[in-house]
Amino acid sequence: MNQTLQSRVAAGLAQAVAEPVRLFAERLAQEAGALAALFYGSNLRTRSLDGVLDFYLLLPGGVETGIWPRVSYHEWPHEGLVLRAKVATMTLATFRAAAAGELLDTTIWARFVQPGALVWSRDAETGGQVAGAIACAAVTAARLAVALGPERGRAEDYWRALFRATYKAEFRVEKPGREDSILAANRAHFDGLLPLALVAAAIPFEERDGVLAPRLDGAERWTIRHWWRRRRRLGKPYNLVRLLRASATFEGAARYAAWKVERHTGVPVKLTPWRERHPVLAAPGVLWRVWRARRNAS
């Protein structure tokens, strides 16, 4: 891996976060026996402690088979606040393989070419391994970006092409222009990243006045697009299976749903042991009670 790119990635991962976020991540990581904890998402950008913090916990072990990651929800009372977190757990080996584009998954490299913070790691060596994996994510994303983007263009033209393609491949709905808001909110992060990733990917290019002209020969462009076609074709079914699995195995799902319902409707939801054990079966009854409470209030 190109050391310039990895150094750039490591510097971004070392960005400061609020101390409660760091402490919460460390607590979760140590309870799970993790090697490292990554923090990402809108709360990283806004520095807000409100809402739900998004973490990835990276565990020891080999590359996992089947559907991953395991998702859980956690709450932590801290200095008068209740911090909330949604946590995805997987092995560091799986994370690295996914970031390098070796697996069918598209979410890891597409997500972590965007900003993230390494808020806790077991030691410096592990931190270096995480930075190396995320540098691989930048290379994977850059290769696809120039294969899908124009023959000549500014870096943001290639990133737009990439994000539009990955959103279409996933089982979720994003508002039109979502890729523009990502680039606008993270200009410093993306500034100069594409050329570094292309050098690491051994893709030659010309650059003049901020305009890039990657030199992909026909065979290499075909190889990258062929790699992408399979992932695009399987993307929605794969993500649907992942969502269905998460709905059945999401630890703390009932507490997470109760918090979301009260936050968005103002109607508190009482958690019973049965609702904790069977959140999916309990959902229709809870939604009926919320609807009736809001109707009575109006």
N, C-alpha and C positions, 0 to 999 in steps of 0.2 A: 504494500500500500504506500502511495506517495506520502512522504513525511510532511510536506507542506500542507496537504489537505488534512491529514490527521491532526496536525498542530492547530489548524484553523478550527476543526471540529472540537478538539479538546478545549480550546479557549471558549467556544460557545457553550459547551456543557458545564463549564466552571462558573457561569453567570450566577450572581447572588440571588437568593430567594429569601422570603420571609422566614425568620427563625422558627415560628410554629410549623411551617411546612416542612422544614428540614427535620425537626424533631419528630413529627408525625411519620415521615418517611422512614426515619431510622427505627422507630418503634415497630412499624409494620415489617420492615426488612428483617429485623432481628427475630421477631416472632415467627416469621416464615422460614428462617434459615437461609435468607437470600444472600447473593454475592453483591448485588447492587440495586439501587432504586432510581428510576428515571421519573421526572415530573414533566408534564407536557400539557398542552391545551390552552384554552382562553385564560384560565387563572394564572398561568405562567406569564402571559403577556400583560394582563391587567394588574397583577400583584394583589388581587382581591382574595380574601379568605372566605368570602361568601360563596354559597353554592356548593358544588362537589369538585374536589381536587382529583385530578387524573394521574395515577401512578402506574408504572410498570415495575414489577419486581422480577429480577432475573436470578434464577436458581442454579445451583450446580447440577451436573448431569449431562447426558447426551442429547442428541437431537430427538425430539418427541415425535411419535407417530399419532395418527388420528387427528381429532379436532382440538385445537388449543387457541388461545390461552384459557385458563380458568379465571373466572371473573367473580369478584366479591365486593361487598359494600361494608364500610367501617365508619364508626363515629367515635370521636375522642373529645371528651370535655377537657378544655385547657385554658386556664386563666380567664374564666368567665365566658369563654366561647365554646361552641360545639363545632369542631372541625369534622367535615364529612369527606370521604374519599371513595372513589370507585377504583378498584385495583385489578389489573390484569397480571397474571402470574404465568411465567414460562421459564424454560431454562435459557441460560446465556447462549448455549450452543444452538438452540432453536432460533433465538433472536438473531444471531449472526448469520445463520444459513438463510433465513428469510430476508435479512437486509441485503445479502449478496445476490438475491434473486434466484437462489437454488431451489426454493420451494414454490408451490403454486400460489401461496399467499401474496397479495399485493399491498396489504395494509401497512406492514412494517416499514418498508423502504419509502412508501409514499408519505407516511406520517412523520418519519424521523429525518427526512430531508428538510423538514420544517423544524423550527426551534424546539429544543428540549434542554433540560438541565439534569445533570447527574448529581442528585441531592445527597446520595450516600453510596459509598462503596466499601467493601471489606478492606481493601488496601490499594496502593497506587498501581500495582500490576493489574488488578481487576479493572480499575478505572481506565487504564490504557487499552485493555481488551474491549471495553464498552465503546471507547472512542474509535477504535479500529473498526468495530462493527457498524457504527453510524457513518463512518467514512465510506464503508462499502455501500450503505444505503444511498449516499450521495452519488456514487459512481453508477449504481443500478438505475437511479432516477435520471441521471444525466444522459446515459446511453439511450434510454427510451425517449427522452425529451428531444434529442436531436434527430432520432429516427422518425419521429412523428411531426416535428416542427418544420418550419420553412427552410429553404436552402440557405437563406441569409436572414438574419434578424437580430434583434436585441435579446439579451438573456431572458427578459420577462416573456418574450414571445414563445420561447421554448418551454419555460415553466408553465405558461398557460396551457399549451398543448398537452403537457404531461398531466396536469391536474384535471383538465376536462376529460381526458381519456380514463383516468383512474376512477373518477366519480361515476362515470357511466358503467364501469365494470363492477361496482360495488352495489350491494343491496341496500341502498339508502337514497334519500332524495335531498339534493342540495339546491338551493336557490340559484337561478342563473347569475353568473358573475361572481360566484363564490371564490373562484380562483383569483379574481382581481382583488378581492378583499384580503385574501391571504398574503398576496404579494405587497399590497399597500401597507398592511399592518406590520410586515416583517422585512422592510427594505434593507436594513443594515445586515440582517442575517443572509439574505440572498445576494447582496452586492458582492460581486467577484467570485461567488461560489461555483458557478457553472464552468468557467475556464479552468479552475483548479481541478474540478471533477473530471473534465475532459482529458486533462493531462494525465491524471491517475488512470483513466480508462484507456490510455494510449490512442485516443482519437485526435488526429491532427486538425487544426483549425487556423483560420486567419482572423485577426481582430483589428478593426480600424474604426476609430471614432465611436466606439461602443457597439459596433455591429459585428456580429460573429458569422463566420462562414465555415461550418464544420465540413471536413472532407471525408465523408463516408462513401466507400465504394459500394457498388450494387450488391455484392455478395454479403457484405457486413450489414447493410441496411435490411436486406431480406432476412438474415439470421435474427436480428433484433426484433423485427416485426413478426416473424414466425414465433419466436419466444413469447411475444406479447399476445398474439392471437389466441393461443391456448389458454393463457391466464384470463383474458377478456371473456372468452367463451364460458369458462368455468367459474368466473368471478361471482356472479349473482347466486348460482346454486350453492357454491361453497360458503358464501356469506350467510345465506339463508339457513343452511345446516348449522353454522356457527351460532346464529341467533337462537335457533330452536334449542340447541344444546345449552346455551347460556340461560335460557328461560327456565330450564329444568334443574340447572346446577348452580345458579347464581346465589352464592352465599350471602345472606342478609337481604335478599330481594324484597321481602315483605317490609322491612324497615326502610329501605330505599324508596319503595313505592309509596309508603305512608307519608314519608317526608315530602315527596314530590307532589302528592295529591294536596296535602295541606298548604304547601308553598304556592301552588297555582290556583287553588279554589278557596283557601281560607277555612276549609272544613277539616277539623282534626279527625284522624282515623285511629280508633282504638285497636291496638295489636293484641290478639289473643294467641294462645299457644297453637291453636289449629291454624290460624292465619299465618303464623310464622312457619309452620311445617308445610303448608299447601298454598303458597301465594297465588299460583295460577288459578286454582279452583276457587279461592276466596275473592278473586278480582271482580266477578260480576256482582256479587252481593255488596261489596264495598262501593263500587261505582253507583249502584242503585241507591244506597244510603246517602252518598254524596249528592246525587241528583235531587233526591227528596229534600235534603237539608237546604240546598241552595234554592229550591222552589219555594219552600216554606218561608225562607228568609226574605224572598222577594215579594 
